[in-house]
């Protein structure tokens, strides 16, 4: 149960609308409530709020005395388009609509005789408009960064990079050269396609840079706190570059049934763990690409055939919208598995592979049967894999995922990258042969396994009483209260 002695602080937490944003901020909220007795109101748009509530356990919904409360507010979207918008569609108009409702909500909370006034507004930086509302109302503000501290460093250096002619005002590289920050130490530089706002579609990249990166850059200097879902031992050089950032990670789930989770994809398949229980220790390949990464039909088939060719058991998360044109086409295309694949390989037909639409990722990563993680390298997946001691096969798509791969393969040495080849049409594809070859190599690499176990031990220590992240969290709570 939450600590009850200290309830002098009330946080208003506003995540961006996405699983990778809502989930870590829910974990952050419950952590503050459990360890600091802080009251938290988490605000999502109505669409996201309803999805989170629909996936919540009965205990979470019935916990009347919980210090964490979820609230939904309108965002002005067309109900007929909910869940089917293109990437970034209507983001600016939504933020304007939500800003008005958020201000009204804060006024209602602060004007209530029974309620505790909002003492701090927190976002993940992608909802900078919420922090602007907080500043306008004289409320302290904080950011929980959803990316690695090193990528946050690059964002903070954008003005100098534009001034020096390295970046255009739209965030596009003007030179085909690697980017190195002052005092970056031993960390690898960014290649032009590894910037945190990078996207294969140049128009989407400009949108990301304008709508999110620049707005985040403008609000960060005005924040009272910048926290990060990392730990100092994982990013020592980056944390030295950003001494004002408080690493409080890894933000991990707890088994508490009264906690909310940011699952938007319906019920998590309960048979995953039962199936894993039946597999040999360190034998299963876990394949998951987060909530937004897509691939072409051709690439989807190559992945399926690569998993088959590996000869290893696998658990593959296949979202209903995973097949799409990553350069801007509509998602939601049907996935057509290679002919005979399901009958030959999938467990429902007596095979060694299990395919689900969604699962509890942390439960899978924590399971002793899981051997490696074929991942898109989003930061949440990266820090979860590290924290549970699982080696990586890296398949990044865009944004900060590209540099996260560099961390995994070159700095921490806890994974291998997958190389692309040209197909018959000249497009880049990761072949079935490359996938099978790298799986075999990774599962036999004792050095990588030892490295990731070492990082897991560091993560555990950082969260323990007196550990670096635990101390930083208590520092934040003390300053807050």
Secondary structure, DSSP 8 states (H G I E B T S, - for coil): ----S----EEEEE--SSHHHHHHHHHHHHHHHHHH--EEEEEEEHHHHHHHHHHS-HHHHH-TT-SEEEEEE-----GGGTT---TTTTHHHHHHHHHHHHHHHHHHHHH-SSS----EEEE-STTHHHHHHHHHTT-EEEEEESS-HHHHHHHHTHHHHHHTTSB-TTS-BSSSS-B--TT-TTS--B-GGGSTT--SSHHHHHHHIIIIIHHHHHHHTT-SEEEESS-TTTSHHHHHHTTTEEE-------S-TT------SSS--THHHHHHHTS-TT-EEEEE-TTT--B-HHHHHHHHHHHHHHTS-EEEE--TT-BS-TTT--S-------TTHHHHHBGGGT-SEEEES---HHHHHHSTTEEEEEE---HHHHHHHHHTT-EEEE---STTHHHHHHIIIIIS--EEE---EE-TTS-EE--HHHHHHHHHHHHT-HHHHHHHHHHHHHHHHHHSTTSHHHHHHHHHHHHH-
